[in-house]
Amino acid sequence: MADTEPHLNLDAIDDVIHGRLRLGIMAYLSAVNPASFPELLEKTGTSNGNLSTHLTKLEGAGYVRQEKGYKGKRPQTLVHLTASGRTAWIAYLDAMKTLLG
């Protein structure tokens, strides 16, 4: 009897994006780019340290770029989705669509 069930390619799911908080960051940045650090804090409901850790992981993969500067006299960090981040996001969505059928 031939195996007619489609095989799931779980390797196509990007582990860097798939974490719940990183998934939320990528989804938000795909619509609002760039976003400020406080804006991401508010939208994700996480702590400064946790957000910073996950942004560092996304930045290490080349998916986001953090721009540190000032708005007036106050420090400001803007988070940009990179071109490779957008490509990875689209590939992630495609992999999830395939997985879910």
C-alpha positions in Angstrom: 0.0 0.0 0.0 1.5 3.3 -1.1 1.8 6.2 1.4 -0.5 8.9 0.0 -0.4 11.2 3.0 1.6 14.4 2.4 4.8 14.6 4.4 5.1 17.5 6.8 8.4 19.4 6.3 8.9 20.7 9.8 12.4 21.8 8.9 10.8 24.5 6.8 9.6 26.2 10.0 12.1 28.9 11.0 12.9 28.3 14.7 14.2 31.9 15.1 10.8 33.2 14.2 8.6 30.4 15.6 9.1 31.4 19.3 5.9 33.1 20.5 7.4 36.5 21.3 9.6 36.6 18.2 6.6 35.6 16.1 4.7 38.6 17.6 7.6 41.0 16.9 7.9 39.8 13.3 4.1 40.0 12.7 4.0 43.6 14.1 7.1 44.7 12.2 5.7 43.3 9.0 2.8 45.8 9.3 4.5 48.7 11.2 8.1 49.3 10.2 10.0 50.7 12.0 8.6 50.4 15.5 10.0 52.0 18.7 11.2 49.8 21.6 8.4 51.2 23.9 5.8 50.5 21.2 7.0 46.9 20.9 6.9 46.6 24.7 3.3 47.8 24.8 2.2 45.5 21.9 3.9 42.4 23.2 3.3 42.9 26.9 6.7 41.6 27.9 9.5 43.1 30.0 12.4 45.2 28.8 14.9 42.4 29.3 12.8 39.8 27.6 12.1 42.0 24.6 15.8 43.0 24.3 16.9 39.3 24.4 14.5 38.3 21.6 15.4 41.4 19.5 19.0 40.4 19.9 18.2 36.9 18.6 16.3 38.3 15.6 19.1 40.8 14.9 21.7 38.0 15.0 19.7 36.2 12.3 19.7 39.4 10.2 15.9 39.7 10.5 15.8 43.1 12.3 18.1 46.0 12.7 18.1 48.2 15.9 18.8 51.9 15.4 19.8 53.7 18.6 19.6 57.4 18.7 17.8 60.3 20.4 14.4 61.9 20.1 15.1 65.3 21.6 17.2 64.6 24.6 15.7 61.2 25.3 17.3 58.0 24.0 15.2 56.1 21.4 15.6 52.7 19.8 13.8 52.0 16.5 13.5 48.4 15.3 13.5 47.9 11.6 12.5 44.7 9.7 15.3 44.0 7.2 14.8 42.8 3.6 16.0 39.4 4.7 13.7 39.5 7.7 10.7 40.2 5.4 11.8 37.3 3.1 12.1 35.0 6.1 8.7 36.2 7.4 7.0 35.4 4.0 8.8 32.0 3.9 7.6 31.3 7.5 4.0 32.1 6.6 4.2 29.9 3.5 5.6 27.0 5.6 2.8 27.4 8.1 0.2 27.5 5.4 1.6 24.3 3.9 1.7 22.7 7.4 -1.9 23.6 8.1 -3.1 22.6 4.7 
